[in-house]
Every structure is written in structure tokens, then in C-alpha cells.
Amino acid sequence: MKPSSLSSSSPPQPASATAGRMSPRQWGLLVVLAGNMLIDALEVSVAVVALPSVGADLGLAPSTAHWVMTGFALGFGALMLFGARVVALAGRRRMYLIALLAFAAASLAAALSSDPALLIATRFVKGFCAALTAPTGLAILCTVMKEGPERERAVSVYTLFGASGFTAGLLLSGILTSLSWRWTFAFPAPVVLLLFALCLKLIPADEARAPGPRRYDLTGAASFAGALLLLVHALSRLPHEGPADPYTLASFAVAAALLVFFVRHERRTPRPLLRLELLADPGMLRSALGAASLNGSYLGLLLIVSYQTQAVLDWTPLQTGLAIVPASAPLAVTALVSGRMVARFGAHRLIAAGAVPPLLGYLLYLRLPVNSGYATTMLPTMLLVGAGFVLSFAALNMQAVSGFPPEARGEASGVYQTAVQIGAAVMLAAVAALLTTGQAPPGAPRTELLAGSRPAVWLVTAAGAAGVLTALTGVLPRRRDRTS
């Protein structure tokens, strides 16, 4: 609370008692923004548990049903850089409020839809809305809260809500999907509308924007998003049409051409969405690749587990959600101490240490027998993956931006988060394609049903191994210059 807001009759207090204290309005703003961050974070995990039910109800193979998860990741990752530009030019408050309304509308449309194309479209829209609100909420907090204990407390709460969202989504989706998968996609709508009403009162007005041309770089945004959509589309067609299908090959070719066009365009445009020199920083490049491997392999494994437990082992959605919780809960519990861990041990060491446990967990999961108990096979894998996130998740984020001056770290963070989401989208599409290819016919023995997912687990394992190799480049001794 600011000293000027105290009444004249208030007794004087020691500086230590008032330093860093937030006013009720600031606490309200923090709770509202952090609550929306939690909603954004749980949007992926609710789909993990609900996906088999969605596929069964709408008659979708895994290679198509995965779009319910992938669509959100693509909307988030492919348009995050564009979203940051839109917010910078159109205003934080305005775009935050618009994004909340669009998110609520998309949630209702998803819950009511029986058309897979419409359902997937709503997920893409919600991903873009999250790309607008997640970083903007943090920026608003850093503007409203005074530098020092007040801002540190606010950022810690905001981070904790985000880290807890994935775990909350697993449990909530497990409960709601047992009723209907439609409730899983409907429940955010009233929550977000409530947040919208509170934000109208709590989010401060935008500052006046400096005059000048508004360069949104729509060409860059469209070419980048189009390339990723076509890449995932082509991967999704492989199980049904095969690698020699002309349309599939054309999709891969056009996706590659669009990526080349995007790179050339970004080099020439006056205000690019992506300054390519950011990727030349070794810490950024290692972090982007490592995070893409970690997040992609993790979500790929969860997709496999969700289908195996519900479609093969006949578990309920709630049982599946509870089975996955040990992989996500440790990060939520340790989120507030992650910064101290990085300061003590160093980001590169934690990243290298954190890349190993998930790989061991994936290798262990390859040995999953038909009648194995959860405690002897699946639980150790989940705990190992959770340990990897505890050690390396925050360290990857910090390493990505540490090589840049403070004024460029927001931009660098956007590039890093884009890589995280793209890794998830591409891996989900590839894993779903392998699950569909190896899918045994109905009525096949359980051994054959589980064996059909083994190629997908091998792909996840390969991604985990790539993460280990990337992490090792940060800790192996570098060759010193001979003249030194």
C-alpha cells in the first residue's frame, strides 16, 4: 500500500511493516490475472484426459483426435510473436479483455460442437487467446506493482498459479469427462466471464501510444502459422494415405516453402516478428531445442498413456488423470524455489541433470508389460519425468533470456515460448500418427493392443535422447582459443 493512501488517523508503522504491502485492489488484480493464467495452463491437460472420449464420441482416430490438443498448442505457439505485436500496438487492457471474451465464446462453441472441424478451430482460437493473455498478464503486473518485494511477491503468485494449472486440469478433466467430455471444454466459459467482469474494474487503462505507423507484420504471421499448420496436417495424413500420397507430399513441400519465405521476409521487413539474430545466441538456441524436446516428449508420452489406460486397460478418465499427476505435481510444489536452485547450481548444470530422468523414464516405459502394476512401471516413469521438470524447466527459461539485455528479454522469452509450443504440436502429431498406424483391430488381445503403441514410445524416447544431447553441449568443456 502506498503511504499516500493511508488516512491521516492511521498510526505510524515501521517501514518494515509496510514495505512491499499490496493494497486490496492490487491483490484483486493479482488474483484475477493469476486465475486466468491457471485457466490457460490447464487447457492442455484437460484435453489429455478427455481425448479418448472425444475420439470415441466423434468417431476420430488418434491421428485426427490429436488436433484437439495440437490446435491449442499451434494457436499458442504459431501466433505468440504476432500476439505480442498486437498487444503492443492495440493496448494491453483492450486486447486482454477481447481475448477473454473470445476464449469464453470458443469454450461454449467447443462444448456444443459435434463437428470435429469446428471443435479443432475453437481450440486454435483459444490458443491464440492464451498467447495474448499469458504474457500480457505478467506485463500488467510488472507495471502496476512497485519494483522490489511487492513485485516479487506478485510474480511468485502468478508463476505458482501457472505451474499448478496443468495438475489442476488433469484432476478436473478426470472428474468432468466421467460425466461428459463436453463439460471439460465448457467449464472455462463462466469462469472466464467472471474474470472479464472483474478485469473491467481492475486492469488499468493503457498509456497513450506514441504516434507512428502500426506494423503488425500480417505477412510474417500468416506464413509462419500456415507453415506449421500444413506440417502438422501432413503428419496427420501419413497413417491414412501413406508417405507417397501426392497431397501429403505437396503439404510437406508447401510447409517448407512457407518457412523459407517466412525467414526471408523477416530478414527484409523493417519490424520483423522474429529477429533471427536472437536464435544465434547459444543459450537461446540450446534452451529452445531443449525445451521443445522436453515438452514435446512429455506431452507425447501423456497422449500414449491416456489412450493406453482408457482404451486398452479400461481405466476411467479420473484414474488416468490421477495416474499422470505425479509427473506434473512436483513442478507445482517446487515452483517458488526454482529461482534459488538456478542461482545455486547454475542453469546449464540443472538442464543437463534434468534431461536424464525423463529419458530413463521413457526407456522404462518401453518395458511396460500387459499385467503390470501401476506402482512398478507407470509410476516410476511419471516420477522420473516430474524430476526432469523440477530440475530443468525454470533453468531452461532463464538460460534462454540470460544472454540478452533487460530490454530485449521479453522478446527473447516470446521466441523461447514459441519453441516450447511448436515442439509440443509437432510431437503430438507424430505420436498420434504412430498410434494410429500401430492400432490393433477391435477385439485383439491386450498384448497386441499395447504393442501397437511401442513405435510411438520409441519416438518419445528419441526426443528425450535429443534433449540429453542438447543439454550436454552446455556442460561439456569448450575448446579454448589457441592464442589464449
C-alpha positions as CSV (number, residue, x, y, z in Angstrom):
1,M,0.0,0.0,0.0
2,K,1.3,3.4,-0.9
3,P,1.9,5.8,2.0
4,S,-0.3,8.4,0.4
5,S,-3.3,6.0,0.6
6,L,-3.2,5.8,4.4
7,S,-5.6,8.0,6.3
8,S,-4.3,10.8,8.5
9,S,-5.6,9.0,11.6
10,S,-3.6,5.8,10.9
11,P,-0.9,5.3,13.4
12,P,2.6,5.4,12.1
13,Q,4.1,2.0,11.4
14,P,7.7,0.8,11.0
15,A,9.0,0.8,7.4
16,S,9.5,-3.0,7.6
17,A,5.8,-3.5,8.3
18,T,4.6,-1.6,5.3
19,A,7.4,-2.3,2.8
20,G,6.1,-4.4,-0.1
21,R,2.5,-4.5,1.2
22,M,-0.1,-4.5,-1.6
23,S,-3.4,-2.8,-1.5
24,P,-6.7,-4.7,-1.8
25,R,-7.1,-3.5,-5.3
26,Q,-3.6,-4.8,-6.2
27,W,-4.4,-8.2,-4.6
28,G,-7.7,-8.3,-6.6
29,L,-5.8,-7.7,-9.8
30,L,-3.2,-10.3,-8.9
31,V,-5.8,-12.9,-8.2
32,V,-7.7,-12.2,-11.4
33,L,-4.7,-12.3,-13.6
34,A,-3.2,-15.3,-11.9
35,G,-6.6,-17.1,-12.2
36,N,-6.6,-16.6,-15.9
37,M,-3.1,-17.8,-16.1
38,L,-4.3,-21.0,-14.4
39,I,-7.0,-21.4,-17.0
40,D,-4.5,-21.0,-19.8
41,A,-2.2,-23.6,-18.2
42,L,-4.9,-26.3,-17.7
43,E,-6.2,-26.1,-21.3
44,V,-3.7,-28.7,-22.5
45,S,-4.0,-31.1,-19.6
46,V,-7.8,-31.2,-19.7
47,A,-7.6,-32.3,-23.3
48,V,-5.1,-35.0,-22.5
49,V,-7.6,-36.9,-20.3
50,A,-10.6,-36.1,-22.4
51,L,-9.1,-37.0,-25.8
52,P,-10.0,-40.8,-25.9
53,S,-13.6,-39.9,-25.0
54,V,-13.7,-37.2,-27.7
55,G,-12.4,-39.6,-30.3
56,A,-14.8,-42.3,-29.4
57,D,-17.8,-40.0,-29.4
58,L,-17.0,-38.3,-32.7
59,G,-15.5,-41.4,-34.4
60,L,-12.0,-40.0,-34.7
61,A,-8.8,-41.9,-34.9
62,P,-5.8,-40.7,-32.8
63,S,-4.3,-39.1,-35.9
64,T,-7.3,-36.8,-36.1
65,A,-8.3,-36.5,-32.5
66,H,-4.9,-35.2,-31.5
67,W,-5.9,-31.9,-33.1
68,V,-7.9,-31.1,-30.0
69,M,-4.6,-30.8,-28.2
70,T,-2.4,-29.7,-31.1
71,G,-4.8,-27.0,-32.2
72,F,-4.3,-25.2,-28.9
73,A,-0.5,-25.6,-29.0
74,L,-0.5,-24.3,-32.6
75,G,-2.7,-21.3,-31.8
76,F,-0.5,-20.5,-28.8
77,G,2.9,-21.1,-30.4
78,A,2.4,-20.1,-34.0
79,L,0.8,-16.8,-33.1
80,M,2.6,-15.8,-29.9
81,L,5.0,-13.4,-31.6
82,F,2.2,-11.9,-33.6
83,G,0.1,-11.7,-30.4
84,A,2.9,-9.7,-28.7
85,R,2.9,-7.3,-31.6
86,V,-0.9,-6.9,-31.5
87,V,-0.8,-6.2,-27.7
88,A,2.0,-3.6,-28.1
89,L,0.1,-1.7,-30.8
90,A,-3.5,-2.1,-29.8
91,G,-3.1,-1.9,-26.0
92,R,-2.8,-4.3,-23.1
93,R,-6.1,-3.7,-21.5
94,R,-8.1,-3.7,-24.7
95,M,-6.6,-6.9,-26.1
96,Y,-6.7,-8.7,-22.7
97,L,-10.4,-8.1,-22.4
98,I,-11.1,-9.0,-26.1
99,A,-9.1,-12.2,-25.6
100,L,-11.2,-13.2,-22.5
101,L,-14.4,-12.8,-24.4
102,A,-13.2,-14.8,-27.4
103,F,-11.9,-17.5,-25.0
104,A,-15.3,-17.8,-23.3
105,A,-17.1,-17.9,-26.7
106,A,-14.8,-20.6,-28.0
107,S,-15.2,-22.7,-24.9
108,L,-19.0,-22.7,-25.4
109,A,-18.7,-23.4,-29.1
110,A,-16.4,-26.4,-28.4
111,A,-18.7,-27.8,-25.8
112,L,-21.7,-27.7,-28.1
113,S,-20.0,-28.8,-31.3
114,S,-20.4,-32.2,-33.0
115,D,-18.3,-31.1,-36.0
116,P,-14.6,-32.1,-35.5
117,A,-13.5,-29.2,-37.7
118,L,-15.4,-26.7,-35.6
119,L,-14.1,-28.2,-32.4
120,I,-10.5,-28.0,-33.6
121,A,-11.0,-24.4,-34.8
122,T,-12.2,-23.4,-31.3
123,R,-9.0,-24.9,-29.8
124,F,-6.9,-22.9,-32.2
125,V,-8.7,-19.7,-31.2
126,K,-8.3,-20.5,-27.5
127,G,-4.6,-21.0,-28.1
128,F,-4.3,-17.6,-29.7
129,C,-6.3,-16.0,-26.9
130,A,-3.8,-17.6,-24.4
131,A,-0.9,-16.2,-26.5
132,L,-2.5,-12.7,-25.9
133,T,-3.3,-13.0,-22.2
134,A,-0.5,-15.1,-20.7
135,P,2.5,-12.8,-21.3
136,T,0.2,-9.7,-21.1
137,G,-0.9,-10.5,-17.6
138,L,2.7,-10.7,-16.4
139,A,3.5,-7.4,-18.1
140,I,0.5,-5.7,-16.4
141,L,1.6,-7.0,-13.0
142,C,5.1,-5.7,-13.5
143,T,3.7,-2.3,-14.5
144,V,1.2,-2.0,-11.5
145,M,3.4,-3.5,-8.8
146,K,6.3,-1.5,-7.4
147,E,9.8,-2.9,-8.0
148,G,11.1,-4.9,-5.0
149,P,9.2,-7.2,-2.6
150,E,5.8,-6.2,-3.9
151,R,6.6,-7.1,-7.5
152,E,8.5,-10.3,-6.5
153,R,5.5,-11.5,-4.4
154,A,3.1,-10.8,-7.3
155,V,5.3,-12.6,-9.9
156,S,5.7,-15.6,-7.5
157,V,2.0,-16.0,-7.1
158,Y,1.5,-15.6,-10.8
159,T,4.1,-18.3,-11.5
160,L,2.7,-20.6,-8.9
161,F,-0.8,-20.5,-10.5
162,G,0.7,-21.2,-13.9
163,A,2.7,-24.1,-12.6
164,S,-0.3,-25.5,-10.8
165,G,-2.6,-25.3,-13.8
166,F,-1.5,-28.4,-15.5
167,T,-2.1,-30.6,-12.4
168,A,-5.4,-28.9,-11.7
169,G,-6.5,-29.6,-15.3
170,L,-5.7,-33.3,-15.0
171,L,-7.9,-33.7,-11.9
172,L,-10.7,-31.5,-13.1
173,S,-10.9,-33.2,-16.5
174,G,-10.8,-36.6,-14.9
175,I,-13.9,-35.7,-12.9
176,L,-15.8,-33.8,-15.7
177,T,-15.0,-36.3,-18.5
178,S,-16.6,-39.0,-16.4
179,L,-19.8,-37.0,-16.9
180,S,-19.2,-35.9,-20.5
181,W,-16.2,-34.6,-22.3
182,R,-18.3,-31.6,-23.3
183,W,-18.2,-30.3,-19.7
184,T,-14.5,-30.4,-19.8
185,F,-14.5,-27.8,-22.6
186,A,-17.5,-25.8,-21.3
187,F,-16.4,-25.1,-17.7
188,P,-13.9,-22.3,-18.5
189,A,-16.6,-20.1,-20.1
190,P,-18.4,-18.9,-16.9
191,V,-15.1,-18.7,-15.0
192,V,-13.5,-16.5,-17.7
193,L,-16.7,-14.3,-18.0
194,L,-16.4,-13.7,-14.2
195,L,-12.7,-12.8,-14.7
196,F,-13.7,-10.5,-17.5
197,A,-16.2,-8.6,-15.3
198,L,-13.5,-8.2,-12.6
199,C,-10.9,-7.1,-15.1
200,L,-13.2,-4.3,-16.3
201,K,-12.8,-2.7,-12.9
202,L,-9.2,-3.7,-12.0
203,I,-7.0,-3.5,-15.1
204,P,-5.6,0.0,-15.5
205,A,-6.1,2.0,-18.7
206,D,-3.5,1.8,-21.4
207,E,-0.9,4.6,-21.7
208,A,-1.1,6.8,-24.7
209,R,0.7,5.2,-27.7
210,A,3.4,7.1,-29.5
211,P,2.3,8.3,-32.9
212,G,3.6,6.4,-35.9
213,P,2.8,3.7,-38.4
214,R,1.4,0.4,-37.0
215,R,3.3,-2.6,-38.5
216,Y,1.6,-5.8,-37.5
217,D,3.5,-8.0,-40.0
218,L,0.5,-9.9,-41.0
219,T,2.5,-11.5,-43.9
220,G,5.0,-12.9,-41.4
221,A,2.3,-14.2,-39.0
222,A,0.3,-15.8,-41.8
223,S,3.3,-17.5,-43.4
224,F,4.6,-18.9,-40.1
225,A,1.2,-20.1,-38.9
226,G,0.4,-21.6,-42.3
227,A,3.7,-23.5,-42.5
228,L,3.1,-25.1,-39.1
229,L,-0.5,-26.0,-39.8
230,L,0.5,-27.6,-43.1
231,L,3.3,-29.5,-41.4
232,V,1.0,-30.9,-38.7
233,H,-1.7,-31.6,-41.3
234,A,0.8,-33.6,-43.5
235,L,1.9,-35.7,-40.5
236,S,-1.7,-36.4,-39.6
237,R,-2.4,-37.8,-43.1
238,L,0.5,-40.2,-43.1
239,P,-1.3,-43.1,-41.4
240,H,-4.3,-42.9,-43.7
241,E,-2.7,-42.0,-47.1
242,G,0.9,-43.2,-46.7
243,P,4.1,-41.2,-47.4
244,A,3.7,-41.5,-51.2
245,D,0.4,-39.7,-51.3
246,P,0.7,-36.7,-53.7
247,Y,-1.4,-34.4,-51.5
248,T,0.7,-35.3,-48.4
249,L,3.9,-34.7,-50.2
250,A,2.6,-31.4,-51.5
251,S,1.6,-30.3,-48.0
252,F,5.2,-31.0,-46.7
253,A,6.6,-29.1,-49.7
254,V,4.4,-26.1,-49.3
255,A,5.1,-26.0,-45.5
256,A,8.8,-26.0,-46.2
257,A,8.4,-23.2,-48.8
258,L,6.4,-21.1,-46.4
259,L,9.1,-21.5,-43.7
260,V,11.7,-20.3,-46.2
261,F,9.5,-17.4,-47.3
262,F,9.0,-16.5,-43.6
263,V,12.7,-16.4,-42.9
264,R,13.4,-14.3,-46.0
265,H,10.5,-12.0,-45.2
266,E,11.6,-11.5,-41.6
267,R,15.1,-10.5,-42.7
268,R,13.8,-7.8,-45.0
269,T,10.8,-6.3,-43.2
270,P,11.5,-3.1,-41.1
271,R,9.9,-4.5,-38.0
272,P,10.0,-8.3,-38.0
273,L,8.1,-10.5,-35.6
274,L,11.2,-12.6,-35.2
275,R,14.7,-11.1,-35.2
276,L,16.6,-14.1,-36.4
277,E,19.8,-13.0,-34.6
278,L,18.1,-13.9,-31.3
279,L,18.5,-17.6,-32.4
280,A,22.2,-17.0,-32.8
281,D,22.7,-16.8,-29.1
282,P,24.0,-20.2,-27.9
283,G,22.0,-20.1,-24.7
284,M,18.8,-19.3,-26.5
285,L,19.3,-22.0,-29.1
286,R,20.1,-24.7,-26.6
287,S,17.2,-23.7,-24.4
288,A,14.7,-23.6,-27.3
289,L,15.8,-27.0,-28.6
290,G,16.0,-28.5,-25.1
291,A,12.5,-27.2,-24.1
292,A,11.0,-28.3,-27.3
293,S,12.4,-31.8,-26.7
294,L,11.3,-31.8,-23.0
295,N,7.7,-30.5,-23.6
296,G,7.2,-32.5,-26.8
297,S,8.3,-35.8,-25.4
298,Y,6.3,-35.2,-22.2
299,L,3.0,-34.5,-23.9
300,G,3.7,-37.3,-26.4
301,L,4.0,-39.7,-23.5
302,L,0.8,-38.4,-21.9
303,L,-1.1,-38.9,-25.2
304,I,0.1,-42.5,-25.3
305,V,-0.7,-43.1,-21.6
306,S,-4.2,-41.6,-22.0
307,Y,-5.1,-43.9,-24.9
308,Q,-3.5,-47.0,-23.3
309,T,-5.2,-46.6,-19.9
310,Q,-8.6,-45.8,-21.2
311,A,-8.9,-47.7,-24.5
312,V,-6.8,-50.7,-23.5
313,L,-6.8,-51.0,-19.8
314,D,-10.4,-49.7,-19.3
315,W,-9.5,-47.1,-16.7
316,T,-11.8,-44.2,-16.0
317,P,-10.8,-40.7,-17.0
318,L,-10.3,-39.8,-13.3
319,Q,-8.0,-42.8,-12.9
320,T,-6.0,-41.7,-15.9
321,G,-5.7,-38.1,-14.5
322,L,-4.6,-39.4,-11.1
323,A,-2.0,-41.6,-12.8
324,I,-0.4,-38.7,-14.6
325,V,-0.4,-36.3,-11.6
326,P,3.0,-37.5,-10.2
327,A,4.6,-36.2,-13.4
328,S,3.2,-32.6,-13.0
329,A,2.7,-32.1,-9.3
330,P,6.4,-31.9,-8.3
331,L,6.9,-28.8,-10.6
332,A,3.9,-27.0,-9.0
333,V,5.3,-27.8,-5.5
334,T,8.8,-26.5,-6.2
335,A,7.9,-23.6,-8.5
336,L,8.7,-20.9,-5.9
337,V,12.2,-22.3,-5.2
338,S,13.3,-22.9,-8.8
339,G,15.0,-19.5,-9.0
340,R,17.1,-20.2,-6.0
341,M,18.1,-23.6,-7.4
342,V,19.3,-22.0,-10.6
343,A,21.3,-19.4,-8.6
344,R,23.0,-22.1,-6.6
345,F,23.7,-24.7,-9.2
346,G,23.7,-22.9,-12.5
347,A,21.2,-23.2,-15.3
348,H,23.4,-25.3,-17.6
349,R,24.1,-27.9,-14.9
350,L,20.4,-28.2,-13.9
351,I,19.4,-28.5,-17.5
352,A,21.9,-31.4,-18.1
353,A,20.8,-33.1,-14.9
354,G,17.1,-32.6,-15.7
355,A,17.4,-34.1,-19.2
356,V,18.4,-37.5,-17.9
357,P,15.5,-38.6,-15.7
358,P,12.8,-38.3,-18.4
359,L,14.9,-40.3,-20.8
360,L,15.3,-43.1,-18.2
361,G,11.5,-42.9,-17.6
362,Y,10.8,-43.4,-21.3
363,L,13.1,-46.3,-21.5
364,L,11.4,-47.9,-18.5
365,Y,8.0,-47.4,-20.1
366,L,9.1,-49.4,-23.2
367,R,9.1,-52.4,-20.9
368,L,5.5,-51.9,-19.8
369,P,4.1,-55.5,-19.6
370,V,0.4,-56.3,-20.1
371,N,-0.5,-57.1,-16.5
372,S,2.0,-54.8,-14.8
373,G,1.0,-52.9,-11.7
374,Y,0.9,-49.1,-11.8
375,A,3.4,-48.8,-8.9
376,T,6.1,-50.8,-10.6
377,T,6.1,-49.4,-14.1
378,M,4.0,-46.3,-14.8
379,L,4.5,-44.5,-11.5
380,P,8.4,-44.6,-11.7
381,T,8.1,-43.2,-15.3
382,M,5.9,-40.4,-14.1
383,L,8.2,-39.6,-11.1
384,L,11.3,-39.5,-13.4
385,V,9.6,-37.2,-15.8
386,G,8.5,-35.0,-12.9
387,A,12.0,-34.8,-11.6
388,G,13.2,-33.7,-15.0
389,F,10.8,-30.8,-15.0
390,V,11.7,-29.8,-11.4
391,L,15.4,-29.6,-12.3
392,S,15.3,-28.1,-15.8
393,F,12.1,-26.3,-16.6
394,A,12.9,-22.9,-14.9
395,A,16.6,-23.3,-15.8
396,L,15.7,-23.6,-19.5
397,N,13.6,-20.4,-19.3
398,M,16.3,-18.5,-17.5
399,Q,19.1,-19.6,-19.8
400,A,17.1,-18.6,-22.8
401,V,17.0,-14.9,-21.8
402,S,20.1,-14.5,-19.7
403,G,22.3,-13.6,-22.7
404,F,20.2,-10.5,-23.6
405,P,20.0,-7.1,-22.1
406,P,16.9,-6.4,-19.9
407,E,15.0,-4.5,-22.6
408,A,15.3,-7.5,-25.0
409,R,14.4,-10.3,-22.6
410,G,10.6,-10.0,-23.2
411,E,11.2,-10.5,-26.9
412,A,13.6,-13.4,-26.2
413,S,11.1,-15.0,-23.9
414,G,8.4,-15.0,-26.6
415,V,10.8,-16.7,-29.0
416,Y,11.5,-19.4,-26.4
417,Q,7.9,-20.0,-25.6
418,T,7.1,-20.3,-29.3
419,A,9.7,-23.1,-29.5
420,V,8.1,-24.8,-26.5
421,Q,4.7,-24.9,-28.1
422,I,5.9,-25.9,-31.6
423,G,7.8,-28.8,-30.1
424,A,4.5,-29.9,-28.4
425,A,2.5,-29.6,-31.6
426,V,4.9,-31.4,-33.9
427,M,5.5,-34.2,-31.4
428,L,1.8,-34.7,-30.7
429,A,1.0,-35.0,-34.4
430,A,3.9,-37.5,-34.9
431,V,3.0,-39.6,-31.9
432,A,-0.7,-39.7,-32.9
433,A,0.2,-40.8,-36.4
434,L,2.3,-43.7,-35.0
435,L,-0.6,-44.7,-32.6
436,T,-3.0,-44.8,-35.5
437,T,-0.6,-46.8,-37.7
438,G,0.0,-49.4,-34.9
439,Q,-3.6,-49.6,-33.8
440,A,-4.7,-53.2,-33.5
441,P,-8.2,-54.2,-34.7
442,P,-11.0,-54.2,-32.1
443,G,-11.1,-57.4,-30.0
444,A,-7.3,-58.0,-30.4
445,P,-5.5,-59.4,-27.3
446,R,-4.3,-56.8,-24.8
447,T,-0.7,-57.8,-25.6
448,E,-1.2,-56.8,-29.3
449,L,-3.0,-53.6,-28.3
450,L,-0.2,-52.4,-26.1
451,A,2.5,-53.5,-28.6
452,G,0.9,-51.2,-31.2
453,S,1.9,-48.1,-29.2
454,R,5.6,-49.2,-28.9
455,P,6.7,-47.2,-32.0
456,A,5.2,-44.1,-30.6
457,V,7.0,-44.7,-27.3
458,W,10.3,-45.1,-29.2
459,L,9.7,-41.7,-30.9
460,V,9.2,-40.1,-27.5
461,T,12.4,-41.8,-26.2
462,A,14.3,-40.5,-29.2
463,A,13.1,-37.0,-28.4
464,G,14.2,-37.4,-24.8
465,A,17.6,-38.5,-26.1
466,A,17.8,-35.4,-28.3
467,G,17.2,-33.3,-25.2
468,V,20.0,-35.0,-23.4
469,L,22.4,-34.4,-26.3
470,T,21.4,-30.8,-26.5
471,A,21.8,-30.3,-22.7
472,L,25.3,-31.8,-22.8
473,T,26.5,-29.1,-25.2
474,G,26.1,-26.6,-22.4
475,V,28.3,-28.5,-19.8
476,L,31.0,-30.1,-22.0
477,P,34.3,-28.2,-21.9
478,R,34.7,-25.9,-24.8
479,R,37.8,-25.8,-26.9
480,R,39.8,-22.8,-25.9
481,D,41.3,-20.4,-28.4
482,R,44.9,-21.4,-29.1
483,T,46.1,-17.8,-28.8
484,S,44.8,-17.5,-25.2
